């Protein structure tokens, strides 16, 4: 029968064996898990306080979306008036400007949006008018704030290109648009629209059966817009782009022609199931 010291030495040796097996792993820390995608949210910061001559005050914030394909700018405000115990609701209207690294990225009206440019520090300013309900506060001014956004820019899922971008006066130009889906998400449905400037006499036509000039007017009117074309595409797949050939006729008066692509995203039966992409703009000379 082994003595007590022998038993202890045996148990100690058995305990050291698993430690010897796992000790080398301690020198190699496990890789950190990939950060989870940032869920959509709203980021706000106080941008300024407007004051009136009779104790009116409006505290204005500037807000953007995060985790969204678009950078949406809003300017909520809270209103008060000195000596008045009224719970005001505020209406804010005006224009906004977004800058990054001193460069102006875009301007627009409130509320408004543009495609999200990616992570970075953004200087956002707005020229606003704030009015209250019930009346009592009506202030104007400029506010500004800085917001740091960290969400990575989403990879584009679709693309629209065209084989030329210039139209000529008093001429008909034949162009081929290529619509591509690069993501496995979504399905093969997309809607390509082209539209010229109303009143210029520009005409857009195509022999493609997937496309029509849209109807205008009340039923049973048969009038169609000559300066616009709408194409329903249903077989877009990664590696299989769709092509649409159109003829654009410009008279003595020039017109630009813009294009847009609407497409589906996989969100089941949710109301917001798609996206909109700006295509190339054709200039004229």
Backbone torsions as a table, in degrees:
resi	resn	phi	psi	omega
1	UNK	NA	127.0	-176.3
2	UNK	-67.2	147.9	177.4
3	UNK	-72.8	167.7	-179.0
4	UNK	-60.6	-44.2	177.9
5	UNK	-59.9	-37.4	179.8
6	UNK	-64.5	-41.0	178.7
7	UNK	-62.1	-43.4	-179.4
8	UNK	-63.3	-40.5	179.3
9	UNK	-64.9	-36.9	-179.8
10	UNK	-65.9	-44.2	178.8
11	UNK	-64.5	-40.7	179.1
12	UNK	-62.2	-41.6	178.8
13	UNK	-64.2	-39.1	178.9
14	UNK	-65.9	-36.3	178.7
15	UNK	-69.6	-33.2	-179.0
16	UNK	-72.1	-24.9	-176.7
17	UNK	-62.3	-50.5	176.5
18	UNK	-61.4	-35.4	178.7
19	UNK	-63.7	-39.2	179.5
20	UNK	-64.8	-32.4	-179.2
21	UNK	-72.8	-34.1	-175.4
22	UNK	-97.2	-16.9	-175.5
23	UNK	-56.2	-43.4	-178.5
24	UNK	-56.9	-29.1	-177.9
25	UNK	-69.5	-22.3	-178.3
26	UNK	-64.7	-23.7	179.9
27	UNK	-80.6	-3.3	-177.7
28	UNK	-128.6	87.0	-177.3
29	UNK	-60.9	144.7	-179.8
30	UNK	-62.7	144.5	179.8
31	UNK	-63.7	140.8	179.5
32	UNK	-67.6	138.9	179.3
33	UNK	-64.5	148.6	179.3
34	UNK	-63.8	139.2	-180.0
35	UNK	-63.4	140.1	178.8
36	UNK	-69.8	146.3	177.8
37	UNK	-58.0	141.5	-178.8
38	UNK	-73.7	127.0	-179.2
39	UNK	-74.3	151.9	179.8
40	UNK	-58.2	138.1	-179.4
41	UNK	-156.6	177.2	177.0
42	UNK	-119.5	130.7	179.7
43	UNK	-112.9	124.1	-177.0
44	UNK	-126.9	152.7	172.7
45	UNK	-146.3	144.8	176.6
46	UNK	-62.7	129.9	-175.2
47	UNK	-110.7	-16.8	179.5
48	UNK	163.2	162.5	178.3
49	UNK	-123.4	126.1	178.6
50	UNK	-98.7	140.6	-177.9
51	UNK	-125.1	146.0	175.6
52	UNK	-111.2	173.9	-175.2
53	UNK	-76.4	-14.0	-175.1
54	UNK	-121.3	35.0	176.9
55	UNK	84.3	8.2	176.7
56	UNK	-72.5	146.4	179.7
57	UNK	-149.9	138.6	175.6
58	UNK	-135.2	120.5	175.7
59	UNK	-96.3	119.0	-172.6
60	UNK	-109.4	132.9	172.6
61	UNK	-110.6	155.7	171.9
62	UNK	-116.8	134.3	-173.4
63	UNK	-129.7	150.0	172.8
64	UNK	-133.5	160.2	171.2
65	UNK	-80.9	151.1	168.8
66	UNK	-127.7	152.6	-178.4
67	UNK	71.5	22.4	-177.8
68	UNK	-126.3	151.9	176.9
69	UNK	-64.5	-19.6	-178.3
70	UNK	-116.1	150.9	174.9
71	UNK	-99.7	103.3	-176.2
72	UNK	-100.0	129.9	-177.3
73	UNK	-108.0	125.8	174.3
74	UNK	-131.7	163.1	-177.2
75	UNK	-138.0	73.4	177.2
76	UNK	-68.4	152.3	-177.7
77	UNK	-141.1	154.6	170.0
78	UNK	-118.0	138.5	-173.6
79	UNK	-119.2	147.8	173.4
80	UNK	-153.8	164.2	176.0
81	UNK	-139.8	128.9	-175.3
82	UNK	-57.3	131.3	176.9
83	UNK	80.9	1.7	-178.7
84	UNK	-116.7	122.5	179.6
85	UNK	-95.9	74.3	178.5
86	UNK	-126.1	136.9	176.8
87	UNK	-91.1	99.2	-175.0
88	UNK	-84.0	147.2	163.4
89	UNK	-104.0	144.7	-173.4
90	UNK	-115.4	139.0	173.4
91	UNK	-113.0	125.3	-179.2
92	UNK	-116.9	130.9	175.5
93	UNK	-137.7	161.4	-179.7
94	UNK	149.7	-154.0	-178.5
95	UNK	-128.7	155.7	-180.0
96	UNK	-128.2	157.6	174.4
97	UNK	-137.4	135.4	177.4
98	UNK	-116.1	128.8	177.9
99	UNK	-126.1	150.0	173.0
100	UNK	-139.5	128.2	-178.2
101	UNK	55.6	36.6	177.7
102	UNK	81.2	-3.9	-177.8
103	UNK	-103.1	131.3	177.6
104	UNK	-72.8	122.5	179.4
105	UNK	-90.0	-39.0	-176.7
106	UNK	-171.0	161.0	172.6
107	UNK	-135.2	162.8	179.3
108	UNK	-177.2	-176.1	178.1
109	UNK	-97.7	152.8	179.5
110	UNK	-85.6	139.4	-16.9
111	UNK	-73.3	156.4	-178.1
112	UNK	-155.7	173.6	-177.5
113	UNK	-153.7	165.9	173.0
114	UNK	-149.4	168.3	178.0
115	UNK	-64.1	139.3	-177.9
116	UNK	-66.4	122.1	-175.9
117	UNK	-78.8	-13.8	-177.8
118	UNK	118.5	176.5	-177.0
119	UNK	-60.6	150.5	177.8
120	UNK	157.2	178.9	177.3
121	UNK	-101.2	124.2	-173.9
122	UNK	-115.3	131.8	171.6
123	UNK	-95.4	119.5	-176.8
124	UNK	-118.8	126.7	177.4
125	UNK	-126.5	157.3	179.4
126	UNK	-149.3	139.8	170.7
127	UNK	-101.9	115.5	-167.0
128	UNK	-126.7	158.5	166.3
129	UNK	-123.8	126.1	-178.2
130	UNK	-114.9	122.9	177.9
131	UNK	-125.1	146.3	-175.7
132	UNK	-104.3	157.7	169.9
133	UNK	-128.3	118.8	-2.2
134	UNK	-65.7	167.9	-176.7
135	UNK	-63.0	158.4	-178.2
136	UNK	151.0	-24.5	178.1
137	UNK	-126.5	125.6	176.7
138	UNK	-148.8	98.0	-172.0
139	UNK	-128.5	150.1	176.2
140	UNK	-127.7	150.5	177.1
141	UNK	171.6	-179.0	179.3
142	UNK	-116.3	134.9	179.9
143	UNK	-126.8	160.0	-176.2
144	UNK	-153.4	146.4	173.4
145	UNK	-153.6	170.9	177.5
146	UNK	-122.6	130.7	179.1
147	UNK	-125.2	136.6	177.2
148	UNK	-105.0	121.0	-178.7
149	UNK	-110.2	137.0	-174.4
150	UNK	-115.9	-9.6	-177.0
151	UNK	-64.8	129.6	176.4
152	UNK	-62.2	148.8	176.9
153	UNK	-69.3	130.5	-178.9
154	UNK	-68.5	141.9	177.1
155	UNK	-70.9	136.4	-179.8
156	UNK	-63.9	142.0	-180.0
157	UNK	-98.5	-24.6	-177.9
158	UNK	-135.3	161.6	177.9
159	UNK	-149.4	148.3	175.5
160	UNK	-127.8	127.3	176.2
161	UNK	-130.3	164.2	178.1
162	UNK	-140.8	150.8	-171.7
163	UNK	-80.2	-7.8	172.3
164	UNK	-157.3	157.6	-173.1
165	UNK	-127.6	10.2	-177.4
166	UNK	-125.4	132.2	174.5
167	UNK	-106.2	157.8	179.5
168	UNK	-120.5	147.5	176.1
169	UNK	-62.4	149.1	174.6
170	UNK	51.6	41.7	-179.3
171	UNK	-152.3	157.7	173.7
172	UNK	-108.4	128.1	-178.2
173	UNK	-116.1	131.7	176.2
174	UNK	-97.5	127.7	-176.7
175	UNK	-130.5	150.1	175.6
176	UNK	-120.2	119.5	175.5
177	UNK	-92.3	139.2	175.4
178	UNK	-116.6	125.0	179.4
179	UNK	-111.2	128.8	-173.4
180	UNK	-126.7	141.0	169.2
181	UNK	-115.7	120.8	-175.1
182	UNK	-105.1	-3.7	-176.4
183	UNK	-108.0	145.5	174.2
184	UNK	-75.1	-13.3	177.6
185	UNK	-78.5	156.2	178.9
186	UNK	84.4	-163.3	179.8
187	UNK	-138.1	-171.1	-172.5
188	UNK	-84.1	6.5	-178.8
189	UNK	-85.5	137.2	173.3
190	UNK	-158.2	157.1	-178.7
191	UNK	-127.5	113.9	179.7
192	UNK	-99.1	127.0	177.9
193	UNK	-124.3	139.2	175.4
194	UNK	-123.1	139.8	178.2
195	UNK	-148.8	133.1	176.1
196	UNK	-97.4	-174.8	-177.8
197	UNK	-84.4	124.3	-179.6
198	UNK	-63.1	138.8	176.8
199	UNK	89.3	-4.2	179.8
200	UNK	-91.3	-13.7	-177.1
201	UNK	87.0	2.9	178.4
202	UNK	-65.0	141.7	-179.4
203	UNK	-128.0	134.2	178.4
204	UNK	-118.3	126.2	-177.7
205	UNK	-136.8	157.4	177.4
206	UNK	-158.9	150.1	174.8
207	UNK	-92.7	-0.6	-178.7
208	UNK	-69.2	123.1	-176.4
209	UNK	-68.4	-14.5	178.9
210	UNK	-81.3	-5.5	-173.2
211	UNK	-117.9	148.3	175.4
212	UNK	-141.9	154.5	166.0
213	UNK	-82.8	124.9	-172.2
214	UNK	-68.1	147.2	176.4
215	UNK	-73.3	149.4	171.0
216	UNK	-133.2	159.2	179.3
217	UNK	89.5	169.5	-178.8
218	UNK	-79.8	149.9	174.1
219	UNK	-59.8	137.2	9.1
220	UNK	-98.1	33.1	-179.6
221	UNK	-58.3	143.6	-179.4
222	UNK	-114.1	9.8	-178.0
223	UNK	-69.1	134.7	178.9
224	UNK	-122.0	151.3	179.5
225	UNK	-76.8	116.8	179.6
226	UNK	-74.2	-22.9	-175.4
227	UNK	-95.7	16.5	-178.5
228	UNK	-144.5	146.2	177.3
229	UNK	-137.2	141.0	-179.6
230	UNK	-126.2	124.8	-175.5
231	UNK	-121.1	127.1	178.2
232	UNK	-99.0	112.0	-180.0
233	UNK	-103.7	137.7	-175.0
234	UNK	-130.2	-0.2	-174.7
235	UNK	-124.6	30.9	177.5
236	UNK	-71.4	125.6	175.4
237	UNK	-139.6	149.6	173.7
238	UNK	-55.0	127.6	-176.9
239	UNK	86.8	-2.0	179.8
240	UNK	-137.0	80.1	179.4
241	UNK	-72.5	161.4	175.2
242	UNK	-107.6	143.5	178.5
243	UNK	-118.2	139.9	177.8
244	UNK	-130.4	123.7	179.4
245	UNK	-104.4	130.0	-179.5
246	UNK	-129.8	161.1	174.5
247	UNK	-119.3	125.3	-179.0
248	UNK	-116.4	121.5	-178.8
249	UNK	-108.0	122.9	178.9
250	UNK	-113.5	135.1	178.2
251	UNK	-90.0	-145.8	-177.8
252	UNK	-72.1	-21.5	-179.5
253	UNK	-101.9	124.6	-176.5
254	UNK	-70.5	156.2	174.8
255	UNK	-148.5	138.8	167.7
256	UNK	-80.6	160.9	174.6
257	UNK	-132.8	122.7	179.1
258	UNK	-103.6	161.0	179.1
259	UNK	-134.9	148.9	177.8
260	UNK	-140.2	150.4	178.0
261	UNK	-128.3	122.6	172.6
262	UNK	-101.8	142.1	-176.1
263	UNK	-148.6	164.1	-177.7
264	UNK	-92.3	150.2	171.9
265	UNK	-127.5	153.9	-173.8
266	UNK	-79.7	85.6	177.2
267	UNK	-127.1	31.0	176.1
268	UNK	60.2	-130.8	-177.2
269	UNK	-98.7	14.3	178.0
270	UNK	-63.0	149.8	-178.0
271	UNK	-62.9	-46.1	-179.6
272	UNK	-87.1	92.4	-174.7
273	UNK	-117.1	7.2	-175.0
274	UNK	-141.4	-173.9	178.8
275	UNK	-141.8	169.2	179.6
276	UNK	-130.6	133.4	-177.1
277	UNK	-124.2	132.2	175.4
278	UNK	-79.8	128.5	176.4
279	UNK	-94.5	-170.4	-178.3
280	UNK	-65.2	151.1	173.1
281	UNK	-105.7	127.3	178.1
282	UNK	-89.9	131.0	175.7
283	UNK	-98.1	171.4	-176.4
284	UNK	-136.1	143.9	176.1
285	UNK	-148.0	NA	NA
